[in-house]
Amino acid sequence: MIWILVIVAVGLVIWVISAYNGLVSDRRQTMNAWAQIDVQLKRRYDLIPNLVETVKGYMKHEQDTLEKVIQARNRAVGATTVKDKASAETAVASALTGFFALAEAYPELRSNENMIQLQEELRSTENKISFARQYYNDIVTSYNTKLEAFPTNILAGMGDFKPKDLFELEEPAAREPVKVSF
């Protein structure tokens, strides 16, 4: 009888350790997934000033549009939380969409080699952001589910594990990738 209690106790201890380590691992994965999004967003933010500089000479009368793009970029660079970053991304996507729509009116800009290269880099970055965002949201959903599911929710409460926010864009139009074709 005592052996059965010892086996059950050892099994329970092993399960607690395993479940706790699983929560720690998932929390680290969410942090890594967020870092991957951050890397791609930084890449995008680094491309925006180059893009604006490339078109400045062509779009002299469109200074307001260029300023909106730079302001949205600066706001996004300064955002720190997932919610702030998602909100700032909505503004960046909207500003870039307006920027590219306006840039279509300049035929000489469409044939500019630097503009074509930046356009391709931005398209590639947009795809990487989309995949990183999807991966992050998948990991966060799994992590948050473990935090709510019994019996790991007991360990989560004792271990100070907090739910993470999904990276959701506020406006439906911002959910679409930025159109960068001319």
RAMOBEL-V259846 format. One record per residue. N is the residue number from 1. RES is the residue in three letters. SS is DSSP state (A for helix, B for strand, O for the rest). PHI is phi in degrees with one decimal (* if undefined). D_FIRST is the distance of its C-alpha to the first C-alpha in Angstrom with 1 decimal. Layout:
[[N & RES & SS & PHI & D_FIRST] [N & RES & SS & PHI & D_FIRST]]
This chain:
[[1 & MET & O & * & 0.0] [2 & ILE & A & -66.4 & 3.8] [3 & TRP & A & -63.4 & 5.4] [4 & ILE & A & -65.3 & 5.3] [5 & LEU & A & -64.6 & 6.6] [6 & VAL & A & -64.1 & 8.9] [7 & ILE & A & -62.6 & 10.1] [8 & VAL & A & -63.4 & 10.9] [9 & ALA & A & -63.0 & 12.6] [10 & VAL & A & -63.6 & 14.4] [11 & GLY & A & -61.4 & 15.5] [12 & LEU & A & -65.6 & 16.7] [13 & VAL & A & -62.8 & 18.6] [14 & ILE & A & -62.4 & 20.1] [15 & TRP & A & -63.7 & 21.2] [16 & VAL & A & -60.1 & 22.8] [17 & ILE & A & -61.7 & 24.6] [18 & SER & A & -63.1 & 25.8] [19 & ALA & A & -65.2 & 26.9] [20 & TYR & A & -62.8 & 28.7] [21 & ASN & A & -62.9 & 30.4] [22 & GLY & A & -63.9 & 31.4] [23 & LEU & A & -65.3 & 33.1] [24 & VAL & A & -62.0 & 34.8] [25 & SER & A & -60.9 & 36.0] [26 & ASP & A & -64.7 & 37.4] [27 & ARG & A & -62.4 & 39.1] [28 & ARG & A & -64.6 & 40.8] [29 & GLN & A & -63.7 & 41.9] [30 & THR & A & -65.3 & 43.6] [31 & MET & A & -65.9 & 45.4] [32 & ASN & A & -65.9 & 46.5] [33 & ALA & A & -62.7 & 47.6] [34 & TRP & A & -65.9 & 49.6] [35 & ALA & A & -61.3 & 51.2] [36 & GLN & A & -65.4 & 52.3] [37 & ILE & A & -62.8 & 54.0] [38 & ASP & A & -58.7 & 55.6] [39 & VAL & A & -61.4 & 57.0] [40 & GLN & A & -68.6 & 58.6] [41 & LEU & A & -66.0 & 60.0] [42 & LYS & A & -62.7 & 61.5] [43 & ARG & A & -60.5 & 63.1] [44 & ARG & A & -63.9 & 64.6] [45 & TYR & A & -62.4 & 65.7] [46 & ASP & A & -71.0 & 67.4] [47 & LEU & A & -75.4 & 69.3] [48 & ILE & A & -60.4 & 70.7] [49 & PRO & A & -59.9 & 73.2] [50 & ASN & A & -62.6 & 74.5] [51 & LEU & A & -63.0 & 74.9] [52 & VAL & A & -63.1 & 76.8] [53 & GLU & A & -62.0 & 79.0] [54 & THR & A & -63.5 & 79.8] [55 & VAL & A & -95.5 & 81.1] [56 & LYS & A & -53.7 & 82.8] [57 & GLY & O & -65.0 & 86.1] [58 & TYR & O & -82.1 & 86.0] [59 & MET & O & -108.8 & 84.7] [60 & LYS & A & -63.3 & 86.9] [61 & HIS & A & -88.2 & 87.3] [62 & GLU & A & -113.1 & 83.5] [63 & GLN & A & -58.2 & 82.6] [64 & ASP & A & -61.5 & 80.6] [65 & THR & A & -64.8 & 78.3] [66 & LEU & A & -63.5 & 77.8] [67 & GLU & A & -64.6 & 77.0] [68 & LYS & A & -62.3 & 74.3] [69 & VAL & A & -64.7 & 72.6] [70 & ILE & A & -65.5 & 72.6] [71 & GLN & A & -63.2 & 71.5] [72 & ALA & A & -63.5 & 68.6] [73 & ARG & A & -62.1 & 67.6] [74 & ASN & A & -63.8 & 67.8] [75 & ARG & A & -63.2 & 65.6] [76 & ALA & A & -67.0 & 63.0] [77 & VAL & A & -62.4 & 63.0] [78 & GLY & A & -81.6 & 62.4] [79 & ALA & O & -70.2 & 59.5] [80 & THR & O & -116.1 & 56.1] [81 & THR & O & -88.9 & 53.5] [82 & VAL & A & -60.9 & 52.6] [83 & LYS & A & -63.8 & 54.3] [84 & ASP & A & -63.5 & 57.4] [85 & LYS & A & -65.0 & 57.5] [86 & ALA & A & -64.1 & 57.3] [87 & SER & A & -64.0 & 60.1] [88 & ALA & A & -66.3 & 62.2] [89 & GLU & A & -63.8 & 61.7] [90 & THR & A & -60.7 & 63.1] [91 & ALA & A & -66.8 & 66.2] [92 & VAL & A & -64.1 & 66.5] [93 & ALA & A & -61.7 & 66.2] [94 & SER & A & -65.1 & 68.8] [95 & ALA & A & -64.9 & 71.2] [96 & LEU & A & -66.8 & 70.9] [97 & THR & A & -61.6 & 71.5] [98 & GLY & A & -63.7 & 74.6] [99 & PHE & A & -62.0 & 75.7] [100 & PHE & A & -70.0 & 75.4] [101 & ALA & A & -63.4 & 77.2] [102 & LEU & A & -70.2 & 80.0] [103 & ALA & A & -63.9 & 80.2] [104 & GLU & O & -63.0 & 80.9] [105 & ALA & O & -78.0 & 84.4] [106 & TYR & O & -115.3 & 85.3] [107 & PRO & A & -59.3 & 86.2] [108 & GLU & A & -67.3 & 86.9] [109 & LEU & A & -72.3 & 83.5] [110 & ARG & A & -63.6 & 81.8] [111 & SER & O & -99.8 & 83.4] [112 & ASN & O & -68.1 & 82.7] [113 & GLU & A & -62.0 & 80.7] [114 & ASN & A & -63.1 & 78.7] [115 & MET & A & -65.0 & 77.8] [116 & ILE & A & -64.0 & 76.7] [117 & GLN & A & -65.7 & 74.4] [118 & LEU & A & -62.5 & 72.9] [119 & GLN & A & -60.7 & 72.5] [120 & GLU & A & -67.1 & 70.5] [121 & GLU & A & -63.1 & 68.3] [122 & LEU & A & -66.4 & 67.6] [123 & ARG & A & -61.3 & 66.8] [124 & SER & A & -62.3 & 64.3] [125 & THR & A & -64.3 & 62.8] [126 & GLU & A & -59.4 & 62.5] [127 & ASN & A & -64.5 & 60.5] [128 & LYS & A & -65.0 & 58.2] [129 & ILE & A & -62.3 & 57.7] [130 & SER & A & -60.5 & 56.8] [131 & PHE & A & -66.7 & 54.2] [132 & ALA & A & -64.5 & 52.7] [133 & ARG & A & -64.0 & 52.7] [134 & GLN & A & -63.3 & 50.9] [135 & TYR & A & -61.5 & 48.3] [136 & TYR & A & -58.6 & 47.7] [137 & ASN & A & -63.5 & 47.3] [138 & ASP & A & -64.0 & 44.8] [139 & ILE & A & -64.7 & 42.7] [140 & VAL & A & -64.5 & 43.0] [141 & THR & A & -62.1 & 42.1] [142 & SER & A & -62.6 & 38.9] [143 & TYR & A & -61.0 & 38.0] [144 & ASN & A & -62.9 & 38.9] [145 & THR & A & -63.9 & 36.8] [146 & LYS & A & -62.4 & 33.7] [147 & LEU & A & -66.1 & 34.6] [148 & GLU & A & -94.7 & 34.7] [149 & ALA & O & -81.0 & 31.8] [150 & PHE & O & -81.8 & 28.4] [151 & PRO & O & -97.0 & 26.1] [152 & THR & A & -67.5 & 28.3] [153 & ASN & A & -63.5 & 30.7] [154 & ILE & A & -66.5 & 28.3] [155 & LEU & A & -64.4 & 28.4] [156 & ALA & A & -62.2 & 32.1] [157 & GLY & A & -66.0 & 32.8] [158 & MET & A & -73.8 & 30.9] [159 & GLY & O & -94.0 & 32.5] [160 & ASP & O & 59.7 & 36.1] [161 & PHE & O & -88.6 & 36.7] [162 & LYS & O & -111.2 & 39.8] [163 & PRO & O & -64.1 & 41.1] [164 & LYS & O & -104.9 & 44.1] [165 & ASP & O & -82.7 & 47.4] [166 & LEU & O & -74.5 & 48.6] [167 & PHE & O & -93.3 & 52.0] [168 & GLU & O & -113.3 & 54.0] [169 & LEU & O & -84.1 & 57.8] [170 & GLU & O & -76.0 & 59.4] [171 & GLU & O & -99.3 & 62.4] [172 & PRO & A & -57.5 & 62.2] [173 & ALA & A & -66.0 & 65.1] [174 & ALA & A & -73.6 & 63.3] [175 & ARG & A & -74.5 & 60.5] [176 & GLU & O & -80.2 & 63.1] [177 & PRO & O & -64.3 & 63.8] [178 & VAL & O & -64.5 & 67.0] [179 & LYS & O & -80.7 & 69.8] [180 & VAL & O & -117.3 & 71.6] [181 & SER & O & -98.1 & 74.0] [182 & PHE & O & -109.7 & 77.8]]
